[in-house]
């Protein structure tokens, strides 16, 4: 498996993973699947904004997972904070793909001068929360019953990772 920037040729794999998550998991709180045109527009929007969309490619040259980040909130005061998402194909979960994608996302966020990375995770997703904690994220909040899917109320856990130690938001981060 190797990780690289997504290309238009990866849209079919990205769409399949997204739709599987919509149909079978609580990872995405949407209830409708999307088509390739939707994911193509999403990829173009992320790339135009200068944000990465990464794919994990398996030995058969198929997309085994993907990850990205974007603006956390659309206000200037949040310009140093991003929210990420990471999804792994159902038959590839538990093989370290999510962790590898996350590690590269963190590198990319630091490279763009971001200060904080936020994760919004369905509170019952113990595996995802544990992975994030392993990568240095800390739990910072829980919003009860703010979502619904499959006929149940869902709680949203927020975790965050501070990416640098700078004290001046518009200055240079100190080394280390």
C-alpha positions as CSV (number, residue, x, y, z in Angstrom):
1,X,0.0,0.0,0.0
2,X,1.2,3.5,-0.7
3,X,-0.3,6.9,-0.1
4,X,-0.5,9.6,-2.8
5,X,-2.5,12.6,-3.8
6,X,-5.9,11.7,-5.4
7,X,-6.4,11.9,-9.1
8,X,-9.5,12.0,-11.2
9,X,-8.9,8.3,-11.9
10,X,-9.5,7.6,-8.2
11,X,-13.1,8.9,-8.2
12,X,-14.8,5.5,-8.7
13,X,-13.0,4.1,-5.6
14,X,-13.6,7.2,-3.5
15,X,-17.3,7.2,-4.4
16,X,-17.6,3.5,-3.6
17,X,-16.0,4.0,-0.2
18,X,-18.1,7.1,0.6
19,X,-21.3,5.4,-0.4
20,X,-20.5,2.3,1.6
21,X,-20.0,4.5,4.7
22,X,-23.3,6.3,4.0
23,X,-25.2,3.0,3.6
24,X,-23.6,0.9,6.4
25,X,-21.8,3.0,9.0
26,X,-22.2,6.0,11.3
27,X,-19.0,7.5,10.0
28,X,-20.9,9.8,7.7
29,X,-24.2,11.3,8.9
30,X,-25.7,11.6,5.4
31,X,-28.4,9.3,4.4
32,X,-28.2,9.6,0.6
33,X,-25.5,8.1,-1.6
34,X,-23.7,10.3,-4.2
35,X,-22.6,9.8,-7.8
36,X,-19.2,10.2,-9.3
37,X,-20.0,13.8,-10.4
38,X,-20.5,14.7,-6.8
39,X,-17.2,13.3,-5.7
40,X,-15.5,14.9,-8.7
41,X,-16.8,18.3,-7.8
42,X,-15.7,17.7,-4.1
43,X,-12.2,16.7,-5.2
44,X,-11.9,19.8,-7.5
45,X,-13.2,22.1,-4.6
46,X,-10.6,20.7,-2.2
47,X,-7.8,21.0,-4.7
48,X,-8.8,24.5,-5.6
49,X,-8.7,25.5,-2.0
50,X,-5.2,24.1,-1.7
51,X,-6.2,21.2,0.6
52,X,-5.1,17.6,0.1
53,X,-7.1,14.6,-0.8
54,X,-5.0,11.6,-0.2
55,X,-5.7,8.0,-1.3
56,X,-4.2,4.7,-0.1
57,X,-3.5,2.5,-3.0
58,X,-3.5,-1.3,-2.4
59,X,-1.4,-3.9,-4.2
60,X,-4.0,-4.3,-6.9
61,X,-3.8,-0.5,-7.6
62,X,-7.3,0.1,-6.1
63,X,-8.3,2.8,-3.7
64,X,-8.3,1.2,-0.2
65,X,-9.0,4.5,1.7
66,X,-9.0,8.2,1.4
67,X,-8.6,11.2,3.6
68,X,-8.8,15.0,3.4
69,X,-9.2,18.1,5.4
70,X,-10.9,21.5,4.9
71,X,-11.8,24.6,6.7
72,X,-13.3,23.9,10.1
73,X,-15.6,26.9,10.0
74,X,-16.0,29.5,7.2
75,X,-14.9,32.6,9.3
76,X,-11.5,34.2,9.1
77,X,-10.8,33.8,12.8
78,X,-10.8,30.0,12.2
79,X,-8.3,30.1,9.3
80,X,-5.6,28.2,11.2
81,X,-8.0,25.3,12.1
82,X,-9.0,22.4,9.8
83,X,-11.4,19.5,10.2
84,X,-10.5,16.2,8.6
85,X,-12.1,13.0,7.5
86,X,-10.7,9.6,6.8
87,X,-12.5,6.5,5.3
88,X,-11.2,3.0,4.7
89,X,-12.8,0.4,2.4
90,X,-14.7,-2.1,4.4
91,X,-12.5,-5.1,3.4
92,X,-9.3,-3.1,4.3
93,X,-10.2,-1.8,7.8
94,X,-7.9,-2.7,10.7
95,X,-4.8,-2.9,8.5
96,X,-3.3,0.4,9.5
97,X,-4.5,2.3,6.4
98,X,-6.5,4.9,8.4
99,X,-3.5,5.6,10.6
100,X,-1.2,6.0,7.6
101,X,-3.6,8.4,5.9
102,X,-3.9,10.4,9.2
103,X,-0.2,10.6,9.7
104,X,0.2,12.1,6.2
105,X,-2.7,14.5,6.7
106,X,-1.1,15.8,9.8
107,X,2.2,16.4,7.9
108,X,0.3,18.2,5.2
109,X,-1.6,20.4,7.7
110,X,1.6,21.4,9.4
111,X,3.1,22.1,6.0
112,X,0.2,24.5,5.3
113,X,0.8,26.3,8.6
114,X,-2.3,25.0,10.3
115,X,-2.4,25.2,14.1
116,X,-5.2,22.8,15.1
117,X,-6.8,19.8,13.4
118,X,-10.3,18.9,14.6
119,X,-12.1,15.5,14.5
120,X,-15.8,15.1,14.8
121,X,-16.5,11.4,15.5
122,X,-19.7,9.5,16.3
123,X,-19.2,9.0,20.0
124,X,-19.7,5.3,19.9
125,X,-16.9,4.8,17.4
126,X,-14.4,3.5,19.9
127,X,-11.9,2.4,17.2
128,X,-11.7,5.8,15.6
129,X,-11.5,7.6,18.9
130,X,-8.7,5.3,20.0
131,X,-6.8,5.8,16.7
132,X,-7.0,9.6,17.1
133,X,-5.8,9.4,20.7
134,X,-2.9,7.3,19.6
135,X,-2.0,10.0,17.2
136,X,-2.0,12.7,19.9
137,X,-5.6,14.0,19.7
138,X,-7.3,14.8,22.9
139,X,-11.1,14.7,23.6
140,X,-12.4,18.2,24.0
141,X,-16.1,17.9,23.9
142,X,-19.2,15.8,23.5
143,X,-22.5,17.0,21.9
144,X,-25.3,14.7,22.8
145,X,-28.1,13.8,20.3
146,X,-27.1,16.3,17.7
147,X,-27.5,13.9,14.8
148,X,-29.6,11.0,13.7
149,X,-29.1,8.0,11.4
150,X,-30.6,4.6,11.1
151,X,-33.5,5.7,13.5
152,X,-31.3,6.6,16.4
153,X,-30.0,9.8,18.0
154,X,-26.2,10.2,17.7
155,X,-23.7,11.9,19.9
156,X,-20.7,13.7,18.4
157,X,-17.3,13.6,20.1
158,X,-14.9,16.3,19.3
159,X,-11.1,15.7,19.4
160,X,-8.3,18.0,18.5
161,X,-4.6,18.0,17.8
162,X,-2.5,21.0,18.3
163,X,-0.1,21.0,15.3
164,X,2.5,23.5,16.4
165,X,3.5,25.5,19.5
166,X,3.4,29.1,18.1
167,X,2.1,31.7,20.4
168,X,1.5,34.3,17.6
169,X,-1.3,33.2,15.2
170,X,0.3,35.0,12.3
171,X,3.9,34.5,13.2
172,X,6.4,31.7,12.6
173,X,6.1,28.6,14.7
174,X,9.1,28.1,17.0
175,X,11.2,25.0,16.2
176,X,10.2,21.7,17.7
